Amino acid sequence: MRRGRAWTLAMVMVTGLVSLGATGPPQTGAPGASPQEAEVTGVVLDPSTRQPIVLLQGKRDRRPLALAIGPFEANGIAIALQGVTPPRPLTHDLFLNVLGDLRASLKRIVVTDLRDDIYYAQLHLEAGGAPLTIDARPSDAIALALRARVPILVEDRVFEKAERIPPKGGSAPTL
């Protein structure tokens, strides 16, 4: 009986995530633009605001990208970067466990846009042999990608938009 309830809860979670993904922000940008793979180079504190920042760098052109995140999101990313396995699953670990139990897998994440100082991302999954795209906060997407060891991609337009934004009080745009 307990396993039946867990399966039902997992299906409700995935169904809810799929429905959220269907209403996520539309992709914009030049047709044919391709994302480039990026690596997470670290999580740091902005010295002036004390806000955590996740640092990415494009692998193709080495362009940097700094995303302001919250302290809990920073912790989720830092734990994955350090390869630490907590004694009990954290939220990102739980999500990947649920995907595995449902025979779905994370294939890659893509940071898709930067609008009004807010970054957008998508999870690209495979479920039942079919592709599935779900809207996500970039910090969650990055934490999942690091744990699942899948590519982190960033649309070129995101790098371009981020380069044009003057810092507000020394901080990066938020997630």
MDTraj code that builds the backbone (N, CA, C; nanometers):
import mdtraj as md
import numpy as np

residues = "MET ARG ARG GLY ARG ALA TRP THR LEU ALA MET VAL MET VAL THR GLY LEU VAL SER LEU GLY ALA THR GLY PRO PRO GLN THR GLY ALA PRO GLY ALA SER PRO GLN GLU ALA GLU VAL THR GLY VAL VAL LEU ASP PRO SER THR ARG GLN PRO ILE VAL LEU LEU GLN GLY LYS ARG ASP ARG ARG PRO LEU ALA LEU ALA ILE GLY PRO PHE GLU ALA ASN GLY ILE ALA ILE ALA LEU GLN GLY VAL THR PRO PRO ARG PRO LEU THR HIS ASP LEU PHE LEU ASN VAL LEU GLY ASP LEU ARG ALA SER LEU LYS ARG ILE VAL VAL THR ASP LEU ARG ASP ASP ILE TYR TYR ALA GLN LEU HIS LEU GLU ALA GLY GLY ALA PRO LEU THR ILE ASP ALA ARG PRO SER ASP ALA ILE ALA LEU ALA LEU ARG ALA ARG VAL PRO ILE LEU VAL GLU ASP ARG VAL PHE GLU LYS ALA GLU ARG ILE PRO PRO LYS GLY GLY SER ALA PRO THR LEU".split()
xyz = np.array([
    [0.0824, -0.1193, 0.0000],
    [0.0000, 0.0000, 0.0000],
    [0.0867, 0.1255, 0.0000],
    [0.1923, 0.1255, 0.0790],
    [0.2797, 0.2421, 0.0877],
    [0.3426, 0.2741, -0.0478],
    [0.3885, 0.1717, -0.1211],
    [0.4497, 0.1928, -0.2520],
    [0.3473, 0.2495, -0.3499],
    [0.2214, 0.2072, -0.3391],
    [0.1160, 0.2595, -0.4268],
    [0.0955, 0.4079, -0.4062],
    [0.0981, 0.4520, -0.2807],
    [0.0829, 0.5953, -0.2519],
    [0.2030, 0.6738, -0.3022],
    [0.3227, 0.6176, -0.2877],
    [0.4429, 0.6856, -0.3365],
    [0.4376, 0.6999, -0.4883],
    [0.3930, 0.5954, -0.5568],
    [0.3813, 0.6007, -0.7027],
    [0.2791, 0.7064, -0.7432],
    [0.1660, 0.7122, -0.6749],
    [0.0634, 0.8119, -0.7049],
    [0.1184, 0.9526, -0.6828],
    [0.1896, 0.9736, -0.5714],
    [0.2485, 1.1034, -0.5436],
    [0.3486, 1.1405, -0.6521],
    [0.4306, 1.0458, -0.6933],
    [0.5279, 1.0729, -0.7990],
    [0.4584, 1.1118, -0.9286],
    [0.3515, 1.0418, -0.9633],
    [0.2786, 1.0744, -1.0864],
    [0.2154, 1.2137, -1.0773],
    [0.1629, 1.2496, -0.9604],
    [0.1055, 1.3829, -0.9418],
    [0.2139, 1.4883, -0.9582],
    [0.3334, 1.4632, -0.9005],
    [0.4433, 1.5585, -0.9134],
    [0.4823, 1.5776, -1.0592],
    [0.5001, 1.4678, -1.1315],
    [0.5412, 1.4780, -1.2713],
    [0.4311, 1.5423, -1.3548],
    [0.3050, 1.5043, -1.3315],
    [0.1942, 1.5648, -1.4055],
    [0.1900, 1.7147, -1.3793],
    [0.2090, 1.7545, -1.2543],
    [0.2109, 1.8968, -1.2217],
    [0.3254, 1.9679, -1.2897],
    [0.4433, 1.9064, -1.2934],
    [0.5573, 1.9683, -1.3590],
    [0.5353, 1.9793, -1.5088],
    [0.4764, 1.8767, -1.5687],
    [0.4489, 1.8818, -1.7123],
    [0.3500, 1.9932, -1.7424],
    [0.2468, 2.0069, -1.6594],
    [0.1496, 2.1127, -1.6857],
    [0.2121, 2.2497, -1.6645],
    [0.3033, 2.2623, -1.5669],
    [0.3725, 2.3895, -1.5494],
    [0.4602, 2.4203, -1.6692],
    [0.5259, 2.3189, -1.7209],
    [0.6113, 2.3389, -1.8369],
    [0.5324, 2.3843, -1.9587],
    [0.4098, 2.3372, -1.9716],
    [0.3290, 2.3749, -2.0869],
    [0.2912, 2.5217, -2.0831],
    [0.2940, 2.5834, -1.9647],
    [0.2565, 2.7233, -1.9543],
    [0.3778, 2.8121, -1.9317],
    [0.4968, 2.7586, -1.9475],
    [0.6183, 2.8350, -1.9233],
    [0.6383, 2.9439, -2.0266],
    [0.7418, 3.0248, -2.0087],
    [0.7660, 3.1352, -2.0994],
    [0.8021, 3.0852, -2.2384],
    [0.7547, 3.1540, -2.3417],
    [0.7872, 3.1114, -2.4766],
    [0.9331, 3.1371, -2.5072],
    [0.9884, 3.0551, -2.5939],
    [1.1248, 3.0773, -2.6381],
    [1.1233, 3.1894, -2.7404],
    [1.2215, 3.2771, -2.7286],
    [1.2353, 3.3834, -2.8260],
    [1.3774, 3.3815, -2.8763],
    [1.4022, 3.4542, -2.9809],
    [1.5388, 3.4625, -3.0301],
    [1.5453, 3.4307, -3.1768],
    [1.6620, 3.4514, -3.2325],
    [1.6826, 3.4316, -3.3746],
    [1.6711, 3.2846, -3.4103],
    [1.5955, 3.2547, -3.5180],
    [1.5876, 3.1154, -3.5592],
    [1.7261, 3.0659, -3.6013],
    [1.7534, 2.9427, -3.5657],
    [1.8814, 2.8840, -3.6040],
    [1.9933, 2.9142, -3.5054],
    [1.9673, 3.0007, -3.4069],
    [2.0704, 3.0281, -3.3067],
    [2.0922, 2.9011, -3.2266],
    [2.2181, 2.8717, -3.1986],
    [2.2425, 2.7476, -3.1265],
    [2.2986, 2.7764, -2.9881],
    [2.2578, 2.6965, -2.8925],
    [2.3161, 2.7127, -2.7592],
    [2.4557, 2.6525, -2.7562],
    [2.5354, 2.7008, -2.6641],
    [2.6675, 2.6413, -2.6449],
    [2.6733, 2.5791, -2.5059],
    [2.7536, 2.4755, -2.4949],
    [2.7706, 2.4120, -2.3654],
    [2.8487, 2.5057, -2.2741],
    [2.8131, 2.5048, -2.1483],
    [2.8804, 2.5882, -2.0489],
    [2.9185, 2.5013, -1.9301],
    [3.0170, 2.5469, -1.8576],
    [3.0547, 2.4781, -1.7351],
    [3.0348, 2.5726, -1.6176],
    [3.0002, 2.5140, -1.5046],
    [2.9877, 2.5922, -1.3823],
    [3.1286, 2.6061, -1.3259],
    [3.1733, 2.7311, -1.3142],
    [3.3094, 2.7536, -1.2647],
    [3.3129, 2.7828, -1.1156],
    [3.1953, 2.8063, -1.0563],
    [3.1932, 2.8271, -0.9124],
    [3.0666, 2.8941, -0.8637],
    [3.0551, 2.8976, -0.7329],
    [2.9489, 2.9714, -0.6644],
    [3.0205, 3.0642, -0.5678],
    [2.9946, 3.1939, -0.5804],
    [3.0634, 3.2932, -0.4982],
    [2.9624, 3.3894, -0.4373],
    [3.0079, 3.4680, -0.3401],
    [2.9252, 3.5741, -0.2834],
    [2.9657, 3.7057, -0.3465],
    [2.8675, 3.7831, -0.3921],
    [2.8934, 3.9172, -0.4421],
    [2.9457, 3.9981, -0.3232],
    [3.0646, 4.0578, -0.3346],
    [3.1218, 4.1266, -0.2193],
    [3.0400, 4.2467, -0.1709],
    [2.9681, 4.3127, -0.2612],
    [2.8938, 4.4315, -0.2179],
    [2.7544, 4.3991, -0.1657],
    [2.6884, 4.2978, -0.2213],
    [2.5502, 4.2669, -0.1798],
    [2.5410, 4.1422, -0.0925],
    [2.6481, 4.0629, -0.0882],
    [2.6512, 3.9361, -0.0148],
    [2.5517, 3.8346, -0.0736],
    [2.5095, 3.8569, -0.1975],
    [2.4183, 3.7646, -0.2639],
    [2.4993, 3.6567, -0.3363],
    [2.4582, 3.5308, -0.3261],
    [2.5291, 3.4245, -0.3981],
    [2.5149, 3.4422, -0.5500],
    [2.6213, 3.4081, -0.6197],
    [2.6265, 3.4160, -0.7660],
    [2.6800, 3.2825, -0.8174],
    [2.6119, 3.2248, -0.9164],
    [2.6662, 3.1063, -0.9827],
    [2.7343, 3.1558, -1.1096],
    [2.8563, 3.1100, -1.1303],
    [2.9365, 3.1530, -1.2445],
    [2.9436, 3.0417, -1.3478],
    [2.9094, 3.0767, -1.4710],
    [2.9196, 2.9831, -1.5827],
    [3.0154, 3.0410, -1.6855],
    [3.0711, 2.9536, -1.7670],
    [3.1579, 2.9985, -1.8754],
    [3.1308, 2.9114, -1.9970],
    [3.1076, 2.9784, -2.1109],
    [3.0835, 2.9059, -2.2348],
    [3.2068, 2.8266, -2.2744],
    [3.1870, 2.7041, -2.3188],
    [3.3007, 2.6212, -2.3587],
    [3.3510, 2.6574, -2.4981],
    [3.2629, 2.7091, -2.5834],
    [3.3019, 2.7423, -2.7204],
    [3.3793, 2.8731, -2.7254],
    [3.3265, 2.9772, -2.6596],
    [3.3895, 3.1087, -2.6727],
    [3.4406, 3.1660, -2.5409],
    [3.4291, 3.0882, -2.4328],
    [3.4813, 3.1239, -2.3004],
    [3.4140, 3.2475, -2.2403],
    [3.2972, 3.2875, -2.2925],
    [3.2264, 3.4024, -2.2346],
    [3.1737, 3.3670, -2.0964],
    [3.1865, 3.4603, -2.0025],
    [3.1352, 3.4353, -1.8676],
    [2.9878, 3.4738, -1.8557],
    [2.9213, 3.4124, -1.7595],
    [2.7821, 3.4445, -1.7286],
    [2.7655, 3.4311, -1.5781],
    [2.7151, 3.5369, -1.5140],
    [2.6950, 3.5371, -1.3696],
    [2.5462, 3.5503, -1.3414],
    [2.4917, 3.4565, -1.2641],
    [2.3502, 3.4580, -1.2293],
    [2.3355, 3.4700, -1.0781],
    [2.2624, 3.5718, -1.0349],
    [2.2361, 3.5882, -0.8919],
    [2.1336, 3.4833, -0.8496],
    [2.1610, 3.4172, -0.7384],
    [2.0721, 3.3120, -0.6888],
    [2.0528, 3.3301, -0.5390],
    [1.9629, 3.2543, -0.4824],
    [1.9399, 3.2589, -0.3388],
    [2.0364, 3.1681, -0.2646],
    [2.0411, 3.1809, -0.1326],
    [2.1346, 3.0990, -0.0542],
    [2.1039, 2.9494, -0.0594],
    [1.9763, 2.9118, -0.0624],
    [1.9425, 2.7693, -0.0680],
    [1.9785, 2.7104, -0.2036],
    [1.9555, 2.7896, -0.3100],
    [1.9916, 2.7461, -0.4442],
    [2.1436, 2.7319, -0.4557],
    [2.2166, 2.8269, -0.3959],
    [2.3630, 2.8210, -0.3970],
    [2.4110, 2.6942, -0.3271],
    [2.3485, 2.6602, -0.2157],
    [2.3839, 2.5395, -0.1423],
    [2.3604, 2.4153, -0.2277],
    [2.2459, 2.4101, -0.2973],
    [2.2153, 2.2952, -0.3832],
    [2.3166, 2.2763, -0.4945],
    [2.3642, 2.3872, -0.5508],
    [2.4640, 2.3809, -0.6579],
    [2.6011, 2.3465, -0.5992],
    [2.6379, 2.4108, -0.4884],
    [2.7696, 2.3867, -0.4276],
    [2.7859, 2.2415, -0.3843],
    [2.6811, 2.1837, -0.3284],
    [2.6876, 2.0428, -0.2875],
    [2.7165, 1.9537, -0.4077],
    [2.6496, 1.9810, -0.5190],
    [2.6725, 1.9009, -0.6397],
    [2.8127, 1.9245, -0.6962],
    [2.8595, 2.0487, -0.6941],
    [2.9945, 2.0788, -0.7440],
    [3.1016, 2.0066, -0.6632],
    [3.0796, 1.9957, -0.5335],
    [3.1771, 1.9322, -0.4460],
    [3.1653, 1.7810, -0.4451],
    [3.0621, 1.7275, -0.5109],
    [3.0447, 1.5829, -0.5144],
    [3.0008, 1.5233, -0.3824],
    [2.9415, 1.6040, -0.2980],
    [2.8963, 1.5572, -0.1664],
    [2.7631, 1.4843, -0.1819],
    [2.7520, 1.3695, -0.1181],
    [2.6260, 1.2960, -0.1151],
    [2.5672, 1.3094, 0.0244],
    [2.4559, 1.3821, 0.0365],
    [2.3960, 1.3980, 0.1692],
    [2.3390, 1.2654, 0.2191],
    [2.3264, 1.2508, 0.3521],
    [2.2752, 1.1248, 0.4068],
    [2.1308, 1.0958, 0.3646],
    [2.0531, 1.1980, 0.3407],
    [1.9153, 1.1838, 0.2915],
    [1.9034, 1.2681, 0.1660],
    [1.8192, 1.2291, 0.0709],
    [1.8101, 1.3049, -0.0537],
    [1.7577, 1.4473, -0.0321],
    [1.8267, 1.5418, -0.0943],
    [1.7768, 1.6784, -0.0989],
    [1.6745, 1.6862, -0.2123],
    [1.6106, 1.7999, -0.2274],
    [1.5026, 1.8130, -0.3257],
    [1.5472, 1.7745, -0.4666],
    [1.6648, 1.8196, -0.5079],
    [1.7115, 1.7877, -0.6433],
    [1.7388, 1.6383, -0.6582],
    [1.7924, 1.5779, -0.5534],
    [1.8166, 1.4334, -0.5551],
    [1.6843, 1.3583, -0.5632],
    [1.5873, 1.4045, -0.4846],
    [1.4542, 1.3436, -0.4850],
    [1.3931, 1.3498, -0.6248],
    [1.4021, 1.4656, -0.6883],
    [1.3456, 1.4818, -0.8225],
    [1.4096, 1.3827, -0.9205],
    [1.5412, 1.3699, -0.9162],
    [1.6081, 1.2747, -1.0056],
    [1.5706, 1.1309, -0.9722],
    [1.5527, 1.0991, -0.8431],
    [1.5082, 0.9648, -0.8037],
    [1.3691, 0.9358, -0.8584],
    [1.2799, 1.0336, -0.8491],
    [1.1438, 1.0169, -0.9013],
    [1.1485, 0.9952, -1.0527],
    [1.2283, 1.0763, -1.1226],
    [1.2407, 1.0575, -1.2675],
    [1.2885, 0.9159, -1.2996],
    [1.3897, 0.8703, -1.2267],
    [1.4420, 0.7353, -1.2497],
    [1.3374, 0.6283, -1.2260],
    [1.2603, 0.6423, -1.1179],
    [1.1549, 0.5449, -1.0887],
    [1.0463, 0.5454, -1.1964],
    [1.0277, 0.6603, -1.2602],
    [0.9278, 0.6711, -1.3671],
    [0.9869, 0.6388, -1.5042],
    [1.1109, 0.5950, -1.5038],
    [1.1829, 0.5620, -1.6276],
    [1.1911, 0.6819, -1.7221],
    [1.2154, 0.7966, -1.6631],
    [1.2401, 0.9192, -1.7380],
    [1.3810, 0.9646, -1.7027],
    [1.4440, 1.0372, -1.7929],
    [1.5799, 1.0825, -1.7633],
    [1.6016, 1.2241, -1.8139],
    [1.6848, 1.2955, -1.7403],
    [1.7252, 1.4296, -1.7794],
    [1.8365, 1.4153, -1.8816],
    [1.8208, 1.4804, -1.9963],
    [1.9199, 1.4702, -2.1034],
    [2.0115, 1.5918, -2.1091],
    [1.9563, 1.7103, -2.0811],
    [2.0335, 1.8341, -2.0812],
    [1.9460, 1.9441, -2.0237],
    [2.0082, 2.0552, -1.9883],
    [1.9318, 2.1735, -1.9499],
    [1.9790, 2.2865, -2.0407],
    [1.8894, 2.3830, -2.0621],
    [1.9237, 2.4976, -2.1468],
    [1.8775, 2.6252, -2.0774],
    [1.9694, 2.7193, -2.0574],
    [1.9335, 2.8535, -2.0132],
    [1.8905, 2.9246, -2.1410],
    [1.7611, 2.9557, -2.1492],
    [1.7020, 2.9977, -2.2761],
    [1.6895, 3.1471, -2.2981],
    [1.6768, 3.2245, -2.1897],
    [1.6511, 3.3669, -2.2120],
    [1.6854, 3.4478, -2.0880],
    [1.6956, 3.5769, -2.1088],
    [1.7123, 3.6756, -2.0031],
    [1.6209, 3.7916, -2.0404],
    [1.5147, 3.8092, -1.9607],
    [1.4182, 3.9175, -1.9847],
    [1.3874, 3.9872, -1.8536],
    [1.3916, 4.1191, -1.8569],
    [1.3605, 4.1986, -1.7378],
    [1.4414, 4.1521, -1.6172],
    [1.5703, 4.1279, -1.6373],
    [1.6634, 4.0851, -1.5321],
    [1.6301, 3.9484, -1.4719],
    [1.5557, 3.8666, -1.5446],
    [1.5212, 3.7321, -1.4979],
    [1.5664, 3.6311, -1.6032],
    [1.6407, 3.5301, -1.5581],
    [1.6841, 3.4222, -1.6458],
    [1.5761, 3.3150, -1.6517],
    [1.5700, 3.2461, -1.7662],
    [1.4764, 3.1360, -1.7872],
    [1.5552, 3.0138, -1.8336],
    [1.5047, 2.8963, -1.7966],
    [1.5709, 2.7718, -1.8364],
    [1.4676, 2.6637, -1.8627],
    [1.5141, 2.5576, -1.9269],
    [1.4294, 2.4422, -1.9548],
    [1.5056, 2.3141, -1.9237],
    [1.4295, 2.2161, -1.8748],
    [1.4807, 2.0810, -1.8577],
    [1.4401, 2.0027, -1.9813],
    [1.5337, 1.9337, -2.0423],
    [1.5025, 1.8477, -2.1566],
    [1.5123, 1.7035, -2.1083],
    [1.3960, 1.6383, -2.1041],
    [1.3850, 1.5025, -2.0526],
    [1.3509, 1.4060, -2.1648],
    [1.3676, 1.2791, -2.1342],
    [1.3143, 1.1731, -2.2189],
    [1.2295, 1.0857, -2.1281],
    [1.1033, 1.0710, -2.1653],
    [1.0101, 0.9914, -2.0855],
    [0.9341, 0.8985, -2.1790],
    [0.9444, 0.7700, -2.1555],
    [0.8762, 0.6739, -2.2414],
    [0.9230, 0.6803, -2.3852],
    [1.0492, 0.7165, -2.4056],
    [1.1046, 0.7250, -2.5400],
    [1.0709, 0.8542, -2.6117],
    [0.9954, 0.9424, -2.5483],
    [0.9551, 1.0683, -2.6113],
    [1.0233, 1.1863, -2.5417],
    [1.0605, 1.2891, -2.6184],
    [1.1197, 1.4072, -2.5565],
    [1.0136, 1.4881, -2.4820],
    [1.0562, 1.5526, -2.3755],
    [0.9677, 1.6333, -2.2925],
    [1.0476, 1.7531, -2.2445],
    [0.9915, 1.8725, -2.2572],
    [1.0580, 1.9950, -2.2136],
    [0.9760, 2.0592, -2.1030],
    [1.0432, 2.0954, -1.9927],
    [0.9763, 2.1536, -1.8770],
    [1.0455, 2.2841, -1.8400],
    [0.9667, 2.3876, -1.8150],
    [1.0174, 2.5153, -1.7691],
    [1.0768, 2.4988, -1.6295],
    [1.1893, 2.5665, -1.6023],
    [1.2537, 2.5557, -1.4712],
    [1.3301, 2.6833, -1.4394],
    [1.3535, 2.7046, -1.3116],
    [1.4436, 2.8124, -1.2725],
    [1.5851, 2.7658, -1.3075],
    [1.6687, 2.8547, -1.3591],
    [1.8048, 2.8131, -1.3938],
    [1.8818, 2.7529, -1.2773],
    [1.8633, 2.8040, -1.1561],
    [1.9373, 2.7480, -1.0427],
    [1.8994, 2.6024, -1.0185],
    [1.7702, 2.5705, -1.0296],
    [1.7268, 2.4314, -1.0127],
    [1.7775, 2.3456, -1.1280],
    [1.7688, 2.3989, -1.2489],
    [1.8150, 2.3247, -1.3661],
    [1.9641, 2.2935, -1.3556],
    [2.0422, 2.3909, -1.3131],
    [2.1872, 2.3703, -1.2986],
    [2.2158, 2.2665, -1.1910],
    [2.1474, 2.2757, -1.0773],
    [2.1681, 2.1780, -0.9695],
    [2.1342, 2.0370, -1.0173],
    [2.0270, 2.0230, -1.0947],
    [1.9896, 1.8916, -1.1479],
    [2.0928, 1.8418, -1.2486],
    [2.1359, 1.9296, -1.3387],
    [2.2325, 1.8906, -1.4422],
    [2.3635, 1.8439, -1.3805],
    [2.4090, 1.9133, -1.2782],
    [2.5337, 1.8723, -1.2123],
    [2.5198, 1.7346, -1.1492],
    [2.4069, 1.7084, -1.0857],
    [2.3850, 1.5784, -1.0217],
    [2.3719, 1.4667, -1.1255],
    [2.3022, 1.4965, -1.2341],
    [2.2785, 1.3954, -1.3375],
    [2.3952, 1.3852, -1.4359],
    [2.4894, 1.4754, -1.4239],
    [2.6060, 1.4798, -1.5138],
    [2.5630, 1.4894, -1.6603],
    [2.4739, 1.5857, -1.6863],
    [2.4283, 1.6102, -1.8230],
    [2.4724, 1.7504, -1.8647],
    [2.4748, 1.7784, -1.9947],
    [2.5212, 1.9091, -2.0412],
    [2.4350, 2.0257, -1.9930],
    [2.5039, 2.1349, -1.9632],
    [2.4416, 2.2632, -1.9324],
    [2.4654, 2.3492, -2.0555],
    [2.3573, 2.3897, -2.1215],
    [2.3679, 2.4708, -2.2419],
    [2.3128, 2.6099, -2.2142],
    [2.3693, 2.7089, -2.2831],
    [2.3230, 2.8470, -2.2715],
    [2.3066, 2.9016, -2.4122],
    [2.1882, 2.9560, -2.4392],
    [2.1641, 3.0188, -2.5699],
    [2.2593, 3.1372, -2.5854],
    [2.3118, 3.1565, -2.7052],
    [2.4034, 3.2680, -2.7302],
    [2.3398, 3.4022, -2.6969],
    [2.2096, 3.4155, -2.7232],
    [2.1437, 3.5437, -2.6955],
    [2.1453, 3.5774, -2.5465],
    [2.1524, 3.4752, -2.4591],
    [2.1586, 3.4997, -2.3156],
    [2.2930, 3.5642, -2.2817],
    [2.4017, 3.5111, -2.3370],
    [2.5328, 3.5736, -2.3161],
    [2.5303, 3.7176, -2.3660],
    [2.4735, 3.7383, -2.4846],
    [2.4705, 3.8723, -2.5440],
    [2.3889, 3.9694, -2.4597],
    [2.2725, 3.9277, -2.4131],
    [2.1898, 4.0148, -2.3298],
    [2.2575, 4.0444, -2.1966],
    [2.3206, 3.9450, -2.1360],
    [2.3865, 3.9637, -2.0069],
    [2.5029, 4.0618, -2.0186],
    [2.5735, 4.0590, -2.1313],
    [2.6866, 4.1502, -2.1516],
    [2.6407, 4.2953, -2.1599],
    [2.5159, 4.3196, -2.2026],
    [2.4650, 4.4561, -2.2212],
    [2.4033, 4.5145, -2.0953],
    [2.3843, 4.4334, -1.9913],
    [2.3172, 4.4813, -1.8702],
    [2.4199, 4.5426, -1.7762],
    [2.4034, 4.6721, -1.7438],
    [2.4944, 4.7304, -1.6437],
    [2.4572, 4.6773, -1.5049],
    [2.5556, 4.6447, -1.4228],
    [2.5265, 4.5918, -1.2894],
    [2.4501, 4.6936, -1.2047],
    [2.3506, 4.6451, -1.1290],
    [2.2737, 4.7276, -1.0348],
    [2.3334, 4.7049, -0.8984],
    [2.4040, 4.8001, -0.8492],
    [2.4621, 4.7843, -0.7153],
    [2.5607, 4.6707, -0.7075],
    [2.6209, 4.6364, -0.8218],
    [2.7228, 4.5332, -0.8238],
    [2.6713, 4.3918, -0.8330],
    [2.5393, 4.3713, -0.8575],
    [2.4888, 4.2340, -0.8608],
    [2.4477, 4.1930, -1.0005],
    [2.4377, 4.0638, -1.0198],
    [2.3976, 4.0062, -1.1469],
    [2.2456, 3.9969, -1.1526],
    [2.1884, 3.9859, -1.2749],
    [2.0429, 3.9623, -1.2842],
    [2.0050, 3.8358, -1.2084],
    [1.8796, 3.8294, -1.1657],
    [1.8349, 3.7185, -1.0818],
    [1.7716, 3.6077, -1.1629],
    [1.7515, 3.4967, -1.0933],
    [1.6842, 3.3815, -1.1530],
    [1.5371, 3.3937, -1.1329],
])
top = md.Topology()
chain = top.add_chain()
for i, resn in enumerate(residues, 1):
    res = top.add_residue(resn, chain, resSeq=i)
    for name in ("N", "CA", "C"):
        top.add_atom(name, md.element.get_by_symbol(name[0]), res)
traj = md.Trajectory(xyz[None], top)
